[in-house]
Amino acid sequence: MCQKYGINFSGLDDYGIIQNINDKFTGEKITILYDPGFFPAMLSTNLRNDGVPQEGNLKKHLILFEKELEKNIPDKNFSGVGVIDFEHWRPIWRENWGILDKYRQHSIKIEKEKHPFWSKSAIENRAIQRFEKAASRFIDETLSKAMKLRPRGQWGYYAYPYCFNFTPKNPDKKCTQNVQKDNDRSSWMFRTGNALFPSLYLREKQLNELKRVKMMEGRINEAKRLVSKVTSKQINIFPYLAIKYQDTFSFLSKQDVLNAIKIARKVGSRGLILWGSYKDTNSPKKCQQLMDYVQNTLKPTIKRLIN
């Protein structure tokens, strides 16, 4: 992305930093498919594919997903990391809280219209049943399609498994028992794919350094717990580390980068995904800032670990 400004990030392999040819967002080493295919979603202007999974057209979604995958990853021998980044809703009903609650409310509305004389609890139970059954099919069959089309790749969904630690509902390191139960219920997803991408998006002001360490440990340990349950094949863990704090938008400190790498290495992770927004590379100034960060923070930090 920065080559058009004359800034080249070549020569990073010596530090164990792997990148796509020409610094492309999609390439032979890693490809992130953002909201691919035709997943049902409640958008600001319309209901895409009827809005919720139980009303959506799965066949149409899979056809469009395949076209998108073929376009972004034309190499049938692709052996890199493939991330499906879909965040409009979650397959577990009770995890659709906050801004995602609209999917639960719309699902209940559908059942009310179909069964006007049913009790409130019967309507909600029916909505939960239909939503979760259809949601799991959309998530699972999309992942199966990716595995079938590019079987040598490392495939999974961004942010899974969830943990929700160090949030208002859970200010502690460990994921709650309810979240662990939800992840156990989603084990079909982890058995279909072969990679987990727990999200390590850090906040600079809300959490101090020690709490940021505990947050990362809690999320990576949950991924490790789930991997240990699958004995039929190898599942790799690639923690997803945003290179900027999510509240101040400044680059991560050397210590936070060092801690993230150490924690990931401790559980046997194959590596970390260093993620940045396209907005971090949409001007010469921003590209130079990123280059300075790579040279002055990432390289020395990784070199310290290597040595």
C-alpha distance (Angstrom), angle and dihedral (degrees) to the residues before:
residue distance angle dihedral
M1 . . .
C2 3.81 . .
Q3 3.79 97.0 .
K4 3.79 90.8 87.9
Y5 3.81 86.4 64.1
G6 3.80 92.6 49.3
I7 3.81 94.1 -104.5
N8 3.80 115.3 128.1
F9 3.79 125.9 -171.8
S10 3.80 95.7 -160.0
G11 3.79 123.0 137.9
L12 3.79 96.4 48.0
D13 3.81 95.0 118.9
D14 3.80 90.4 82.0
Y15 3.80 87.3 65.7
G16 3.78 95.2 46.1
I17 3.80 92.7 -104.7
I18 3.80 107.9 137.6
Q19 3.79 120.2 -160.6
N20 3.79 139.5 171.5
I21 3.79 120.1 -96.1
N22 3.82 110.4 -84.5
D23 3.82 89.6 10.2
K24 3.82 90.8 -83.2
F25 3.81 121.3 171.2
T26 3.81 89.8 -131.9
G27 3.77 119.1 39.2
E28 3.77 150.5 114.0
K29 3.83 96.5 -57.5
I30 3.79 101.3 42.5
T31 3.78 136.3 -0.5
I32 3.78 125.4 -174.8
L33 3.80 114.7 -160.3
Y34 3.80 106.2 -155.0
D35 3.82 114.4 -151.7
P36 3.82 90.5 -28.6
G37 3.78 128.3 -167.9
F38 3.79 119.7 1.2
F39 3.79 105.8 -50.7
P40 3.82 113.3 173.7
A41 3.79 108.6 -102.1
M42 3.79 140.0 163.4
L43 3.78 101.3 -126.3
S44 3.79 125.8 -173.4
T45 3.81 92.6 -102.6
N46 3.79 104.8 28.7
L47 3.79 149.0 -5.3
R48 3.78 106.8 -92.3
N49 3.81 112.5 -147.5
D50 3.82 89.2 -6.3
G51 3.79 93.3 -51.5
V52 3.79 103.2 -101.2
P53 3.83 128.9 58.9
Q54 3.81 96.7 -118.2
E55 3.81 89.8 60.3
G56 3.81 96.9 37.8
N57 3.79 131.4 105.4
L58 3.81 105.4 -114.8
K59 3.80 94.8 -177.0
K60 3.81 92.9 55.4
H61 3.80 90.5 47.4
L62 3.81 93.1 52.2
I63 3.81 92.1 48.7
L64 3.80 91.5 52.7
F65 3.80 92.0 42.3
E66 3.80 90.6 54.6
K67 3.81 91.3 50.6
E68 3.79 91.1 50.0
L69 3.78 93.1 47.7
E70 3.81 92.3 48.8
K71 3.80 89.8 50.5
N72 3.80 95.1 48.8
I73 3.80 97.1 37.7
P74 3.83 107.9 31.1
D75 3.82 92.5 162.5
K76 3.81 107.2 93.4
N77 3.82 88.7 -161.8
F78 3.80 92.5 58.1
S79 3.80 107.1 152.3
G80 3.79 100.0 173.5
V81 3.77 132.4 100.8
G82 3.81 116.5 -66.4
V83 3.80 117.1 -163.5
I84 3.80 122.5 -170.4
D85 3.79 105.5 -156.0
F86 3.80 108.1 -163.9
E87 3.80 116.8 150.9
H88 3.83 108.0 156.6
W89 3.81 93.2 102.5
R90 3.81 140.2 -7.0
P91 3.82 124.3 -124.7
I92 3.82 92.9 -126.4
W93 3.82 109.6 78.9
R94 3.79 99.2 -142.8
E95 3.81 92.5 49.7
N96 3.80 90.3 66.5
W97 3.78 94.9 89.6
G98 3.80 131.5 136.0
I99 3.79 112.2 18.2
L100 3.82 89.3 -1.5
D101 3.81 93.5 60.4
K102 3.81 88.6 92.0
Y103 3.82 87.9 77.1
R104 3.79 90.9 58.5
Q105 3.79 92.8 45.1
H106 3.80 92.9 48.6
S107 3.81 90.8 47.8
I108 3.81 90.6 52.6
K109 3.81 90.7 47.8
I110 3.82 90.2 54.5
E111 3.81 91.9 53.0
K112 3.82 92.2 46.2
E113 3.77 89.9 56.0
K114 3.80 91.7 47.8
H115 3.82 95.4 44.2
P116 3.83 108.6 26.7
F117 3.81 94.1 167.4
W118 3.79 98.0 49.1
S119 3.80 120.8 108.1
K120 3.80 120.1 -102.2
S121 3.81 92.5 -108.4
A122 3.82 92.8 48.1
I123 3.79 90.8 51.0
E124 3.80 92.6 48.9
N125 3.81 93.1 46.6
R126 3.79 90.1 51.1
A127 3.81 90.8 48.3
I128 3.81 91.5 50.6
Q129 3.79 92.5 47.7
R130 3.79 95.3 49.4
F131 3.80 94.9 41.5
E132 3.80 96.5 49.9
K133 3.79 94.6 43.5
A134 3.81 93.2 51.4
A135 3.81 94.2 38.6
S136 3.79 92.0 54.6
R137 3.81 90.1 50.6
F138 3.80 93.0 51.9
I139 3.81 92.7 47.4
D140 3.80 96.2 41.5
E141 3.80 99.5 42.8
T142 3.80 91.9 46.4
L143 3.79 89.8 54.2
S144 3.80 90.8 44.9
K145 3.80 89.7 52.7
A146 3.81 91.3 52.7
M147 3.81 91.4 48.2
K148 3.80 91.2 49.0
L149 3.81 95.7 47.8
R150 3.82 96.5 42.5
P151 3.82 104.0 20.8
R152 3.79 95.5 168.0
G153 3.80 93.0 59.6
Q154 3.80 128.6 96.2
W155 3.81 103.3 -116.2
G156 3.77 134.6 -171.2
Y157 3.81 145.6 116.6
Y158 3.78 124.3 -80.5
A159 3.84 115.0 -105.3
Y160 3.80 96.3 13.1
P161 2.92 125.3 165.1
Y162 3.78 96.9 42.8
C163 3.78 120.2 -148.8
F164 3.82 106.9 168.4
N165 3.81 91.3 -157.6
F166 3.80 120.7 159.4
T167 3.79 90.3 27.9
P168 3.83 127.8 121.7
K169 3.82 90.7 -92.7
N170 3.81 93.9 46.0
P171 3.82 117.5 24.5
D172 3.81 92.0 172.5
K173 3.81 135.9 93.4
K174 3.80 98.8 -114.6
C175 3.79 123.9 70.2
T176 3.80 111.4 -110.6
Q177 3.80 120.3 -102.5
N178 3.80 89.9 -110.1
V179 3.80 91.7 55.2
Q180 3.81 90.8 47.3
K181 3.81 89.5 50.9
D182 3.80 89.4 50.3
N183 3.81 90.3 50.7
D184 3.80 90.2 49.0
R185 3.81 88.4 52.4
S186 3.81 88.1 52.1
S187 3.80 92.4 52.5
W188 3.83 89.4 113.9
M189 3.80 86.9 72.0
F190 3.78 93.6 53.1
R191 3.79 91.2 48.0
T192 3.81 92.6 51.1
G193 3.80 95.2 49.4
N194 3.78 129.1 45.9
A195 3.81 103.3 -142.4
L196 3.79 138.0 57.0
F197 3.79 123.3 -154.2
P198 3.83 110.0 -165.8
S199 3.78 110.7 -169.6
L200 3.81 119.2 -116.5
Y201 3.78 102.8 -176.6
L202 3.79 105.2 157.7
R203 3.80 131.4 -154.6
E204 3.77 118.8 -147.6
K205 3.81 102.4 -159.1
Q206 3.80 103.6 30.6
L207 3.82 94.9 53.9
N208 3.78 129.7 35.7
E209 3.80 121.4 -135.4
L210 3.82 94.6 -91.3
K211 3.80 92.5 50.7
R212 3.80 90.5 47.8
V213 3.81 88.0 55.2
K214 3.80 91.4 50.2
M215 3.80 91.7 47.1
M216 3.80 91.0 54.3
E217 3.80 92.5 44.7
G218 3.80 92.2 50.8
R219 3.80 93.9 51.7
I220 3.78 96.4 43.5
N221 3.81 91.7 45.0
E222 3.80 89.7 54.3
A223 3.80 89.7 53.8
K224 3.80 89.0 49.0
R225 3.81 90.8 50.3
L226 3.79 91.4 54.6
V227 3.80 94.0 44.4
S228 3.81 89.9 53.9
K229 3.81 89.3 60.2
V230 3.81 92.9 60.1
T231 3.79 112.0 76.9
S232 3.81 99.4 159.6
K233 3.82 95.3 77.8
Q234 3.78 144.3 -2.2
I235 3.79 117.2 -85.7
N236 3.78 117.1 -169.2
I237 3.79 126.5 -148.4
F238 3.80 119.0 -138.6
P239 3.82 109.8 177.2
Y240 3.80 111.5 -147.0
L241 3.80 107.9 -130.7
A242 3.80 118.2 -171.9
I243 3.81 108.5 -146.2
K244 3.81 92.0 -142.3
Y245 3.79 131.0 56.4
Q246 3.77 110.8 -107.1
D247 3.80 95.7 -134.4
T248 3.82 104.4 39.6
F249 3.84 98.5 24.7
S250 3.79 90.8 -139.8
F251 3.80 119.8 133.4
L252 3.81 118.7 -89.2
S253 3.78 116.9 -93.3
K254 3.80 121.1 -109.5
Q255 3.79 89.5 -110.1
D256 3.81 94.4 53.7
V257 3.81 90.9 49.2
L258 3.80 90.4 47.6
N259 3.80 92.0 48.7
A260 3.81 92.5 48.9
I261 3.80 92.5 51.9
K262 3.80 92.8 46.2
I263 3.80 93.0 49.6
A264 3.80 92.3 47.9
R265 3.79 92.2 47.4
K266 3.80 91.4 49.1
V267 3.82 92.0 63.4
G268 3.80 93.3 43.8
S269 3.79 97.7 -102.7
R270 3.80 115.9 175.6
G271 3.79 89.6 -135.1
L272 3.79 144.9 -60.0
I273 3.76 129.9 -87.1
L274 3.80 109.5 -130.3
W275 3.78 103.5 -151.0
G276 3.76 129.8 -165.7
S277 3.78 133.1 167.1
Y278 3.79 122.9 -108.5
K279 3.80 83.7 -117.2
D280 3.80 87.0 70.7
T281 3.81 90.6 64.5
N282 3.81 105.5 33.8
S283 3.81 97.3 104.3
P284 3.82 138.4 37.0
K285 3.81 90.2 -112.8
K286 3.80 93.8 53.0
C287 3.80 92.1 45.8
Q288 3.79 90.2 52.2
Q289 3.80 90.3 48.7
L290 3.80 89.4 52.4
M291 3.81 91.1 48.0
D292 3.81 90.4 50.9
Y293 3.81 89.5 50.6
V294 3.79 92.0 50.1
Q295 3.81 92.3 48.2
N296 3.80 98.4 41.3
T297 3.81 102.7 33.3
L298 3.80 115.8 15.1
K299 3.79 98.6 42.0
P300 3.83 96.7 46.4
T301 3.80 91.8 44.0
I302 3.79 94.3 51.1
K303 3.81 91.9 41.8
R304 3.79 88.5 54.7
L305 3.80 90.0 55.4
I306 3.80 93.2 46.0
N307 3.79 91.6 51.6
